[in-house]
Amino acid sequence: MTPRRLPAPLLDAIVVAVALLDVWVHFDSDEPGRMACAVAAAFALVLRRRLPLLTFLLTLPAVLFSDAILAALIALYTLASLTRHRVLLAACATAFTLSSMSSWPSPTFDLSETATLITLGYTGATAVAPVFLGQLVQARRDLSLRLAEISAARDHERLLTDQTVLAKERAQLAREMHDVVSHQVSLIAVRAGALQVGTQDADVKEAAATIRRLSVQTLDELRHMVSVLRASGGRPTELTPQPSLADLQRLVDNSGIEAELQADMPDGLPPTVQRAIYRTVQEALTNARKHAPGTTATVRIRQENGAVRATVTNTAPTRPALPLPSAHYGLIGLRQRAALLGGTVTSGPTADGGYELRLELPADGTS
């Protein structure tokens, strides 16, 4: 867990307070001028983030005229953590050392004495320490930024890899749909057309025409989905055109069963809500046609109290249903779609042996 950093104003106030404490420790009432320089140096630290070099220069007189050197050391550390000019840092460290070694107004600086050389070494080390510490902090900051860049690059590379895998899977699926599904649906359309032309029975002719029309419509939708799946872009592609409530009547009329639409079509519903209603009605009518031959269905849609409700009810079948392959994913998909929009899908048998599917969604399409 990354430790929380103090707010910059609070940290600046603490730094100034520590520098003032250093001034108080070295306070000399007989030399108010020197103390004034030290106090000014302490308060100059509020500029250290925006003007680090100027702040150091403002604290240097305090080193030259007094023993309160903490403000200058803090300013030197800040400068070292923000600049990359090594020559400038060396010059500032040298200036601090020379100012600390001098004793104004009567400086005594004799390099021939051993004590002076020892003092010079200690003072130089004192000046170099904040420079090294500031450079270390700067290097750590640069390393953190570099690691963040590497992590972002790695995430981007992973995303590109995922998109490449997805594109290959989509291309493979497109080939399967084109080579297998489209071919078989085409055969269904051709055979239905031949049956429509060759039969004399009106009911068979109508059924064959319906099969042929639905097959052709399915082929068109398959071709569009194949083109979408073959698109190599990583951004999701919308399957267009998408159905809306305006297409419900045509859906009911072409459902293959006797169905009635009773709808007070709401205005201004989001496209996602309209598609959810359409797909729910489509799935319910498809299930009724598959599992309840001879049934009649009623589709009711109404909006009240900020919610849209769609109900599809079919009567009991009049003849046994043929066994058809089913993955049972239709209702699961409807429930998942409704949940994403903040709604619910419920279903179950009715008292007369029929079946009812109910959809309820917020009218604004938000959960």
C-alpha positions in Angstrom: 0.0 0.0 0.0 1.5 3.4 -1.1 1.8 5.8 1.9 -0.2 8.9 1.7 1.9 12.1 1.1 1.3 15.2 3.1 -0.3 18.1 1.3 2.2 20.5 -0.1 1.1 23.6 1.9 1.2 21.6 5.1 4.7 20.2 4.3 5.9 23.7 3.5 4.6 25.0 6.8 6.4 22.2 8.6 9.7 22.9 6.8 9.4 26.7 7.7 8.7 25.8 11.3 11.7 23.5 11.5 13.9 26.2 10.0 12.6 28.8 12.5 13.3 26.3 15.3 16.9 26.3 14.0 17.0 30.1 14.2 15.6 30.0 17.7 18.3 27.6 18.8 21.0 29.9 17.5 19.3 33.1 18.6 21.6 35.9 19.7 19.9 39.1 20.9 23.1 41.1 20.5 23.1 40.5 16.7 19.6 41.3 15.5 20.9 41.7 11.9 22.2 38.2 11.6 19.0 36.8 13.2 16.9 38.8 10.6 18.8 37.1 7.8 18.2 33.7 9.3 14.4 34.4 9.8 14.2 35.7 6.2 15.9 32.5 5.0 13.4 30.4 6.9 10.4 32.1 5.3 12.0 32.0 1.9 11.5 28.3 1.9 7.9 28.8 0.8 9.3 29.5 -2.7 11.4 26.4 -2.9 9.1 24.4 -5.1 8.5 27.1 -7.7 11.9 28.9 -7.6 14.4 26.5 -6.1 17.6 28.3 -7.2 16.4 31.7 -6.1 15.3 30.2 -2.7 18.8 28.8 -2.2 20.4 32.2 -3.0 18.0 33.9 -0.5 19.1 31.5 2.2 22.8 31.8 1.5 23.3 35.1 3.5 22.0 33.3 6.6 24.8 30.8 6.2 27.3 33.6 5.7 26.2 35.8 8.6 24.8 33.4 11.2 25.0 29.8 12.4 21.4 28.9 11.3 22.2 26.9 8.2 19.2 24.5 8.1 17.2 26.6 5.8 20.0 26.7 3.2 20.4 22.9 3.5 16.7 22.4 2.8 16.9 24.8 -0.1 19.9 22.9 -1.5 18.1 19.6 -1.2 15.1 20.9 -3.0 17.2 22.3 -5.8 19.0 19.0 -6.2 15.7 17.1 -6.4 14.4 19.3 -9.1 17.4 20.1 -11.4 19.6 18.0 -13.6 22.5 20.5 -13.9 25.4 18.8 -12.0 27.7 21.8 -12.5 25.1 24.1 -10.9 24.7 21.8 -8.0 28.5 21.6 -7.5 28.7 25.4 -7.6 25.9 25.8 -5.0 27.5 23.2 -2.7 30.8 25.1 -3.0 29.1 28.4 -2.3 27.5 26.9 0.8 30.8 25.5 2.0 32.7 28.7 1.6 29.9 30.7 3.2 29.7 28.4 6.2 33.5 28.5 6.6 33.6 32.3 6.6 32.9 34.3 9.7 31.6 37.8 8.8 32.2 40.6 9.3 35.8 39.4 10.0 36.4 36.2 8.0 39.3 33.9 8.9 40.0 31.4 6.3 43.6 29.9 6.6 44.1 26.7 4.6 47.5 26.2 6.1 46.1 25.1 9.4 45.1 21.5 9.8 42.0 22.4 11.8 40.8 24.5 8.9 41.2 21.7 6.5 39.3 19.3 8.8 36.5 21.9 9.2 36.4 22.4 5.4 36.0 18.6 4.9 33.1 18.4 7.4 31.4 21.4 5.9 31.9 20.1 2.4 30.3 16.8 3.4 27.4 18.7 5.0 26.8 20.5 1.7 27.2 17.3 -0.4 24.7 15.3 1.7 21.5 17.1 0.7 22.7 17.2 -2.9 23.1 13.5 -3.0 19.8 13.0 -1.2 18.0 15.3 -3.6 19.5 13.5 -6.6 18.5 10.2 -5.1 14.9 11.3 -4.7 14.9 12.6 -8.3 16.2 9.3 -9.6 13.6 7.4 -7.6 10.9 9.7 -9.1 12.2 9.2 -12.6 12.3 5.4 -12.0 8.7 5.4 -10.8 7.6 7.3 -14.0 9.6 4.9 -16.1 7.9 1.9 -14.4 4.5 3.5 -15.0 5.3 3.9 -18.7 6.5 0.3 -18.9 3.4 -0.9 -17.2 1.2 1.2 -19.6 3.1 -0.2 -22.6 2.7 -3.7 -21.3 -1.0 -3.2 -20.9 -1.2 -1.8 -24.4 0.7 -4.7 -25.8 -1.6 -7.1 -23.9 -4.6 -5.3 -25.4 -3.1 -5.6 -28.9 -2.5 -9.3 -28.4 -6.0 -9.8 -27.2 -7.4 -7.9 -30.2 -5.3 -10.0 -32.5 -6.6 -13.2 -31.0 -10.1 -11.9 -31.1 -9.7 -10.9 -34.8 -8.4 -14.5 -35.6 -11.4 -16.0 -33.8 -13.8 -13.7 -35.5 -12.3 -14.5 -38.9 -12.5 -18.3 -38.2 -16.1 -17.9 -37.0 -16.9 -15.9 -40.2 -15.5 -18.7 -42.3 -17.5 -21.3 -40.5 -20.7 -19.3 -40.9 -20.0 -18.6 -44.5 -19.0 -22.1 -45.5 -21.4 -24.1 -43.4 -24.4 -22.1 -42.1 -24.9 -19.9 -45.2 -24.6 -23.0 -47.5 -27.2 -24.9 -45.6 -29.6 -22.0 -45.3 -29.2 -21.4 -49.1 -30.2 -25.1 -49.7 -33.2 -24.6 -47.5 -34.2 -21.5 -49.5 -33.7 -23.3 -52.8 -35.7 -26.4 -51.8 -38.5 -24.3 -50.3 -38.7 -22.3 -53.6 -38.8 -25.6 -55.6 -41.6 -26.9 -53.2 -43.5 -23.6 -53.6 -43.4 -23.9 -57.4 -44.1 -27.6 -57.6 -47.0 -28.1 -55.2 -50.6 -27.6 -55.9 -51.7 -27.5 -52.2 -52.4 -23.9 -51.1 -51.3 -24.6 -47.5 -48.1 -26.2 -48.5 -47.4 -23.4 -51.0 -47.9 -20.8 -48.3 -45.7 -22.7 -45.9 -43.0 -23.1 -48.5 -43.2 -19.4 -49.3 -42.8 -18.5 -45.7 -39.8 -20.9 -45.3 -38.2 -19.4 -48.4 -38.8 -15.8 -47.2 -37.4 -16.5 -43.8 -34.4 -18.3 -45.3 -33.6 -15.4 -47.6 -33.9 -12.9 -44.6 -31.6 -15.2 -42.6 -29.1 -15.2 -45.4 -29.0 -11.4 -45.5 -28.5 -11.2 -41.8 -25.7 -13.9 -42.0 -23.9 -12.0 -44.7 -24.0 -8.9 -42.7 -22.7 -10.7 -39.6 -20.0 -12.3 -41.6 -18.8 -8.9 -42.8 -18.8 -7.6 -39.3 -16.9 -10.6 -38.0 -14.3 -10.2 -40.7 -13.6 -6.6 -39.7 -10.2 -6.5 -38.1 -10.8 -3.4 -35.9 -10.6 -3.9 -32.2 -13.5 -1.5 -31.5 -16.8 -3.4 -31.3 -18.9 -3.0 -34.4 -22.6 -2.4 -34.2 -24.8 -4.9 -36.2 -26.8 -2.6 -38.3 -29.6 -2.0 -38.9 -30.9 -2.7 -35.4 -34.6 -3.3 -34.8 -36.8 -0.9 -33.0 -40.4 -0.8 -31.8 -41.5 0.3 -35.3 -40.5 -3.2 -36.5 -42.7 -5.1 -34.0 -45.8 -5.3 -36.2 -43.8 -6.9 -39.0 -42.2 -9.3 -36.6 -45.6 -10.4 -35.3 -47.1 -10.7 -38.7 -44.2 -12.9 -39.9 -43.9 -15.0 -36.8 -45.4 -18.1 -38.4 -48.1 -18.3 -35.8 -51.4 -16.5 -35.2 -50.3 -13.6 -33.1 -51.8 -10.2 -32.1 -50.0 -7.1 -31.0 -51.6 -4.9 -28.4 -49.2 -2.1 -27.8 -49.4 1.5 -26.8 -46.1 2.3 -28.4 -44.1 4.6 -26.0 -42.3 7.5 -27.4 -38.7 8.5 -26.8 -37.4 5.1 -25.5 -33.7 4.6 -25.7 -32.5 2.4 -28.6 -31.2 -0.2 -26.1 -34.6 -0.5 -24.5 -36.3 -0.8 -27.9 -33.9 -3.5 -29.0 -34.4 -5.4 -25.7 -38.2 -5.4 -26.2 -37.9 -6.5 -29.8 -35.5 -9.3 -29.0 -37.7 -10.5 -26.1 -40.8 -10.6 -28.3 -38.8 -12.3 -31.1 -37.5 -15.0 -28.7 -41.0 -15.6 -27.2 -42.7 -16.0 -30.5 -39.9 -18.3 -31.8 -40.2 -20.5 -28.7 -44.0 -20.6 -29.1 -43.7 -21.6 -32.8 -41.1 -24.3 -31.9 -42.6 -25.8 -28.7 -46.3 -25.1 -29.0 -47.6 -26.0 -32.5 -51.1 -24.6 -33.3 -50.9 -22.0 -30.5 -52.0 -18.4 -30.7 -50.0 -15.6 -29.1 -50.8 -12.1 -27.7 -48.1 -9.5 -27.4 -48.8 -6.6 -24.9 -46.6 -3.6 -24.4 -47.3 -0.7 -22.1 -45.5 2.0 -20.2 -46.5 3.1 -16.7 -44.8 4.5 -13.6 -41.5 5.0 -15.4 -41.2 1.4 -16.5 -41.9 -0.4 -19.8 -43.6 -3.9 -19.6 -43.8 -6.4 -22.4 -45.7 -9.6 -22.0 -46.0 -12.4 -24.6 -48.6 -15.0 -23.8 -49.4 -18.1 -25.9 -52.2 -20.6 -25.5 -51.8 -24.3 -25.1 -50.5 -26.2 -28.2 -53.1 -28.1 -30.3 -50.7 -30.7 -31.5 -47.5 -32.3 -30.3 -44.2 -30.5 -30.9 -41.5 -31.9 -33.0 -38.1 -32.5 -31.3 -35.8 -29.6 -32.3 -32.2 -28.9 -31.3 -31.9 -26.2 -28.6 -29.0 -24.9 -26.5 -31.5 -23.3 -24.0 -29.5 -20.0 -24.2 -32.3 -17.8 -25.4 -33.9 -17.0 -22.1 -30.5 -16.8 -20.4 -29.5 -14.2 -22.9 -32.7 -12.2 -22.4 -32.2 -12.2 -18.7 -28.7 -11.0 -19.0 -29.7 -8.2 -21.5 -32.5 -7.1 -19.1 -30.2 -7.1 -16.1 -27.7 -4.9 -17.9 -30.5 -2.4 -18.4 -31.7 -2.6 -14.8 -34.7 -4.8 -15.6 -36.0 -8.3 -15.2 -37.3 -11.2 -17.3 -39.7 -13.8 -15.8 -41.4 -16.7 -17.5 -43.6 -19.6 -16.7 -46.7 -21.7 -17.6 -50.2 -20.3 -17.4 -53.3 -21.8 -15.9 -54.7 -22.9 -19.2 -51.6 -24.8 -20.3 -50.0 -22.0 -22.2 -46.9 -20.0 -21.5 -46.1 -16.4 -20.6 -42.9 -14.4 -20.8 -42.7 -11.0 -19.0 -40.1 -8.3 -19.5 -39.9 -5.1 -17.3 -37.3 -2.4 -17.9 -36.8 1.2 -16.7 -38.1 3.6 -19.4 -34.8 5.5 -19.4 -32.7 2.3 -19.8 -30.6 2.8 -16.6 -30.4 0.7 -13.5 
